[in-house]
């Protein structure tokens, strides 16, 4: 009886209201497809262990969503691709050599706590994959900062570990980075191709830009968040990036390294956790860029993209409130 | 002088964001969960709280440095600060009832709760422990107030959004609020190491 009554209730949901079930899954699978180049490059540079970890993330995400929905007697929505995408994004954000339980723990946190407890897709306040990763970074700080050296040879199993470009930038400065990579143009080239240490899917700028171009072409993401994100971050890197002198920093190194591109195009643009008004999205992106550079230049962590997006996720309901257009004649409902 | 302003600015930023009392020290949670259900009460509480915070930081500083230090009774600071703050909050409670009755009825019990709020007590204690001067104490109080206001307003906006969400029955209301604030705290760890005082 209770269930019957529930079926006849009107579905109340937050904006945007235009998407229907079919297009949700279409978008999810398309975004997953757009991450294919980055995944392939990650596999190429970091080998079978990386592939295994990404696969584990995806399987664990789908499985935990399925089991949760089965256990709580909810509609099974595994087919809509959102669990797959969460798993894929989490996998691409992990260091290549983490032990097998890391992807599993991260996926369960991402899917069950960050998404399902909030009521499922569309209600979550935070980006699930990023919460999964932040949880792992805080819980396993050592394992989550072991960076394998890219080998560019799929069969080589025991990769050496090294520091990420951002780690070197933080600890030893830009001179050391240039010394490692030769000159500026070689550094840019390596950052573009992805021949550097880092998370599985974040290293190859070209592959990420290719995926982003596909998303733009399909109209799944708009310029507002990525441009304001990267623009603010670039401006700050240029203005404050160098020690002792203003406007002498190198914005290109900062924009191409770390998770900047992955975050700006694929994470910050998540429909559910970013503001839905365009003006709000520009503010959201600018906030992400600002916080990212603040953490990179002044904070305790070498990389700030993840925290920046999560912090701005907290603010997005507030931003939406601030930019909300008034409904004509609407009265505020008194709730007791 | 410029050095001083940098220090004050750092104090305010550190107290409001980096060492946010709610999200990194987990203090003041009773009020935080109590009034963050609606934006209106959250904003009212934020303003009241910040004002009470600054005035009680100032009052306790004066009493600590001009009464307790000369009399060598600084070991009594917890009891004395509680007394001072409670008396002050009771006074402002009475004034508010006369001046702004609507706001008084909205905030109700929570105004009385401010007097026993851990942040209100923590700030004078930290000010005394760190030997901040008068202006620094005020800045620290202001920063803490802003930080608490920020936490309340973020939380209220999220909780109002979640009103419409299809949250599983056992998690509705307070449990979800705890999970949300845990996740916000997770995000705020990104600020760690930003400014070391």
Boltz contact constraints between the chains, C-beta under 6 A:
constraints:
  - contact:
      token1: [A, 12]
      token2: [B, 164]
      max_distance: 6.0
  - contact:
      token1: [A, 14]
      token2: [B, 164]
      max_distance: 6.0
  - contact:
      token1: [A, 117]
      token2: [B, 171]
      max_distance: 6.0
  - contact:
      token1: [A, 118]
      token2: [B, 165]
      max_distance: 6.0
  - contact:
      token1: [A, 119]
      token2: [B, 165]
      max_distance: 6.0
  - contact:
      token1: [A, 119]
      token2: [B, 166]
      max_distance: 6.0
  - contact:
      token1: [A, 119]
      token2: [B, 167]
      max_distance: 6.0
  - contact:
      token1: [A, 123]
      token2: [B, 165]
      max_distance: 6.0
  - contact:
      token1: [A, 125]
      token2: [B, 158]
      max_distance: 6.0
  - contact:
      token1: [A, 126]
      token2: [B, 183]
      max_distance: 6.0
  - contact:
      token1: [A, 131]
      token2: [B, 183]
      max_distance: 6.0
  - contact:
      token1: [A, 134]
      token2: [B, 186]
      max_distance: 6.0
  - contact:
      token1: [A, 295]
      token2: [B, 190]
      max_distance: 6.0
  - contact:
      token1: [A, 298]
      token2: [B, 194]
      max_distance: 6.0
  - contact:
      token1: [A, 299]
      token2: [B, 193]
      max_distance: 6.0
  - contact:
      token1: [A, 299]
      token2: [B, 194]
      max_distance: 6.0
  - contact:
      token1: [A, 300]
      token2: [B, 192]
      max_distance: 6.0
  - contact:
      token1: [A, 300]
      token2: [B, 193]
      max_distance: 6.0
  - contact:
      token1: [A, 307]
      token2: [B, 190]
      max_distance: 6.0
  - contact:
      token1: [A, 310]
      token2: [B, 187]
      max_distance: 6.0
  - contact:
      token1: [A, 311]
      token2: [B, 187]
      max_distance: 6.0
  - contact:
      token1: [A, 314]
      token2: [B, 154]
      max_distance: 6.0
  - contact:
      token1: [A, 314]
      token2: [B, 184]
      max_distance: 6.0
  - contact:
      token1: [A, 314]
      token2: [B, 187]
      max_distance: 6.0
  - contact:
      token1: [A, 317]
      token2: [B, 157]
      max_distance: 6.0
  - contact:
      token1: [A, 317]
      token2: [B, 158]
      max_distance: 6.0
  - contact:
      token1: [A, 317]
      token2: [B, 161]
      max_distance: 6.0
  - contact:
      token1: [A, 318]
      token2: [B, 157]
      max_distance: 6.0
  - contact:
      token1: [A, 321]
      token2: [B, 157]
      max_distance: 6.0
